[in-house]
Amino acid sequence: MTIHRGDDELISTNESRLTTIVWGDTTEITPVDPWSHSGTLVKVLEILSLSFIILNGTIWNILVLVAILKRKTRLNGIHTMLIINLCVTDLGMSTVGMGFTLFDLILGQKAYLQASPVLCHINGFLVAVFPAVNVQTVATIAAHRYLLICHPHHKILTKQRARLGILLIWVVSSTVAGLPLFDVVSHISYSSAVHHCHPDFHDPCFYGYLCMAVYAVTLPVSAFCYGSIMRSLFAIKETINLHNQRRNVDHTLDSVAQDDLASSTTHCSGEVMTIQSVTVTQGGTNSDIPSTTRCRRVRRRKKRLAADKRIAVASGLILLTTLICWSPFAITNVCFFEAELQHGWSVLIMWLAYTNSVFDPIIYVYFNKKVATRIRSTIRIKR
């Protein structure tokens, strides 16, 4: 709640439960939650838990970036570019975005975000732009996997278009996050509940409608993409299994035919048997050539199918963790949600959103054996 102060009067109510932030000629009266004065133990737990999230998010994202950059030949791949963009976003959120909150917690009563409008505006811009880029990148990964697996012969998303798409993601996110800096559609305000500045979601309700639009678009589109991907992968697996069954039947018939032919030659003379044996051997060699080629082709398709399944599962989990981590924060901060949360619940919801920057690289490393191997070689850990 903001109260404008004149020359002679200051309007305030229930001063025992309010804190005052003075910026120029405007006095901002913020309700004080009893949790904020519950003692040093709560503050220490908040600092330790946030430091743990920052440390893990920074280390994991740096390790993934180093492992990807080591293999320079694959840097131009579309999926690799999107993963790099996701890691850069998570790294920025882990360091710069959460760093403001950590310093605000450590400084306590000397909170610099409340005293400096410039730093508060920078913090508010960053905590808005990084989640926006994250969500759009995750949705783009889902669309890319759908086009690559379900429509492999249509070159819709080229490398050049992928670069332009990543640039567009940053431009759109920066534009939306930068509007409150100029008091357009919203304004930047400090929240003592989560110890950082962010765009006001209630006055007006622009960001509330924006969050609803993101969920209305991201969820159905991503569900459609991953549902189609799983159906396509299942159909490919059925085709490979059917081919293996036919190949096993062909091998069985060939073995029976060769045994019958070999038994029939035992009643012939040595010269004739030798000629027939050479004929059988030459015939078997000629027939094995296409069979070997088919086997190699099937093995390559199996290997590719397994890789596509791992990537699809990893991308789906990244999307799922993004929704799980950010949904409570989005729901409780839009204008449609009027309940007043206690300080402990506000911190828990905010910290849950922060952990998304840790889950993304861990999921990617778990499902990518090559990246995991390069990370182990980087930190010199051997099983």
SVG drawing of the C-alpha trace seen along z (x, -y; Angstrom):
<svg xmlns="http://www.w3.org/2000/svg" viewBox="-10 -21 51 113">
<polyline fill="none" stroke="black" stroke-width="0.4" points="0.0,0.0 1.4,-3.4 0.6,-6.6 1.6,-10.0 3.0,-12.3 2.2,-16.0 4.1,-18.8 2.3,-18.5 0.6,-15.2 1.3,-11.5 -1.6,-9.0 -0.9,-5.6 -2.9,-2.9 -1.8,-0.2 1.8,-1.3 2.8,1.6 2.3,4.0 3.7,1.7 7.1,0.9 7.8,-2.3 9.9,-2.7 10.6,-6.3 11.5,-7.0 11.5,-10.7 8.1,-12.2 6.4,-8.8 6.1,-6.7 5.4,-3.0 3.6,-1.3 4.2,2.5 2.5,4.9 4.9,6.7 4.4,10.4 5.1,11.9 7.3,14.5 9.8,11.8 10.5,11.2 10.4,14.8 14.1,14.9 17.5,15.4 17.1,19.2 14.5,18.6 16.8,16.1 19.7,18.4 17.7,21.3 16.6,19.0 20.2,17.9 21.5,21.5 18.8,22.9 19.1,20.2 22.9,20.5 22.5,24.2 20.2,23.5 22.5,20.9 25.6,23.1 24.0,26.1 22.4,24.1 25.7,22.3 27.9,25.5 25.5,27.7 24.8,25.2 28.5,24.3 29.4,28.0 26.8,28.6 27.9,25.6 31.6,26.6 30.7,30.2 28.7,29.0 31.3,26.5 34.0,29.2 32.4,30.8 32.6,28.0 31.4,30.0 27.9,30.2 27.4,26.6 25.4,25.8 22.7,28.4 19.3,26.9 18.7,29.0 22.2,28.1 21.5,24.4 18.3,24.5 19.9,26.4 22.7,23.8 20.1,21.0 18.3,22.8 21.5,23.3 22.5,19.6 19.1,18.6 19.3,20.9 22.8,19.7 21.7,16.1 18.8,16.8 21.1,18.7 23.7,16.0 22.3,12.6 18.6,13.2 19.0,15.0 22.1,13.0 20.0,9.9 17.7,11.9 20.6,13.5 22.3,10.1 19.0,8.7 18.7,11.5 22.2,11.1 22.1,7.3 18.8,7.5 17.8,4.1 20.3,2.5 18.5,3.9 19.9,2.1 16.9,3.0 14.6,0.9 17.0,-2.0 18.0,-2.0 15.3,-2.3 17.9,-1.7 18.9,1.7 15.3,2.6 14.4,1.9 17.4,4.0 16.4,6.8 12.7,6.6 13.7,6.7 16.0,9.7 13.6,11.9 11.0,11.3 13.1,11.8 14.9,15.1 11.7,17.1 10.1,15.8 13.0,17.0 13.1,20.3 9.4,21.1 9.6,20.1 12.8,22.1 11.2,25.2 8.2,24.8 10.5,24.4 12.3,27.6 9.0,29.5 8.1,28.1 11.5,28.9 11.4,32.5 7.9,32.9 9.0,31.6 12.2,33.7 10.5,37.0 7.0,36.7 7.9,34.8 11.5,35.7 11.3,34.9 10.0,31.3 12.8,28.8 10.6,26.3 12.9,25.4 16.3,24.8 19.5,23.6 19.0,20.1 15.4,20.0 16.4,21.5 18.9,18.7 16.3,16.1 13.8,17.8 16.2,17.7 16.9,14.0 13.1,13.4 12.6,15.1 15.0,12.8 13.6,9.7 10.0,10.5 10.9,11.5 13.0,8.3 10.2,6.2 7.6,7.6 9.9,7.5 11.0,4.0 7.6,2.4 7.3,1.9 10.6,0.0 8.7,-2.8 5.5,-2.3 3.8,-0.9 1.0,1.7 2.7,2.2 5.5,1.0 8.4,2.5 7.8,2.9 9.8,4.5 8.4,7.5 9.6,8.1 8.0,11.6 10.5,12.9 13.2,10.3 13.4,9.1 11.8,6.6 9.4,7.8 6.7,6.4 3.4,5.8 1.0,8.5 -2.1,6.8 -2.0,3.2 -3.1,3.6 -3.7,7.3 -1.6,7.4 0.8,10.0 -2.1,12.1 -3.6,12.4 -0.2,13.0 0.5,15.9 -2.9,17.4 -2.2,17.0 1.2,18.7 -0.4,21.7 -3.3,21.8 -0.8,22.0 2.2,23.9 0.3,26.8 -1.9,27.9 0.8,27.4 3.5,29.2 1.1,32.0 0.2,32.4 3.9,32.4 5.0,35.0 1.9,37.2 2.6,37.2 6.3,38.0 5.5,41.0 3.0,42.3 5.6,42.0 8.3,43.6 6.0,46.5 5.1,47.0 8.8,47.0 9.5,49.6 6.7,51.8 8.1,51.6 11.6,52.6 10.1,55.5 8.1,56.7 11.2,56.6 13.2,58.6 10.5,61.3 10.6,61.6 14.4,61.7 14.4,64.5 11.9,66.4 14.0,66.0 17.1,67.2 15.3,70.2 14.1,71.1 17.6,70.6 19.1,72.9 16.5,75.6 17.1,75.4 20.9,75.6 20.6,78.6 18.3,80.4 20.7,79.6 23.7,80.7 22.1,84.1 21.1,84.7 24.6,84.3 25.9,87.1 24.6,89.7 26.5,88.2 30.0,88.6 32.9,86.6 33.3,84.4 29.6,83.6 29.4,82.9 32.4,80.6 30.8,78.6 27.5,78.4 29.2,77.4 31.0,74.5 27.7,73.5 26.0,73.5 28.8,71.5 28.8,68.9 25.0,68.7 25.1,68.2 27.7,65.5 25.7,63.6 22.5,63.9 24.3,62.8 25.4,59.5 22.0,57.8 21.1,59.5 24.1,58.0 23.3,54.6 19.8,54.9 21.0,55.9 23.3,52.9 20.5,50.7 18.2,52.1 20.9,51.6 21.3,48.0 17.5,47.5 17.4,49.1 20.2,46.9 18.5,43.8 15.2,44.8 16.8,45.2 18.4,41.8 15.2,40.1 13.3,41.7 15.9,40.4 15.8,36.9 12.0,37.0 11.8,38.1 14.4,35.6 12.6,32.7 9.3,33.8 10.7,33.9 12.2,30.4 8.8,29.1 7.1,30.8 9.6,29.5 9.2,26.0 5.5,26.1 5.7,27.7 8.3,25.2 6.7,22.0 3.0,22.8 2.6,22.1 4.4,18.7 2.3,17.8 -1.0,18.8 -0.4,17.0 0.9,13.8 -1.7,13.1 -4.6,10.8 -7.1,13.6 -5.6,15.0 -6.5,12.8 -5.3,14.9 -2.6,13.4 0.2,16.0 2.4,16.1 6.1,15.3 7.1,19.0 4.8,20.1 5.9,17.2 9.5,18.1 8.8,21.8 7.0,21.0 9.7,18.6 12.5,21.1 10.6,23.8 10.6,21.6 14.3,21.0 15.1,24.8 14.0,25.1 17.4,23.7 18.9,26.7 16.6,29.4 17.1,28.5 20.8,29.3 20.6,32.4 17.8,33.9 19.8,33.2 23.0,34.7 21.1,37.8 19.6,38.6 22.7,37.7 25.5,40.2 28.0,38.4 27.6,35.1 27.8,37.0 31.0,38.7 32.5,35.3 31.5,33.8 33.2,36.7 36.3,36.2 36.2,32.5 36.0,32.9 38.2,36.0 35.8,38.4 35.9,42.0 33.6,44.7"/>
</svg>
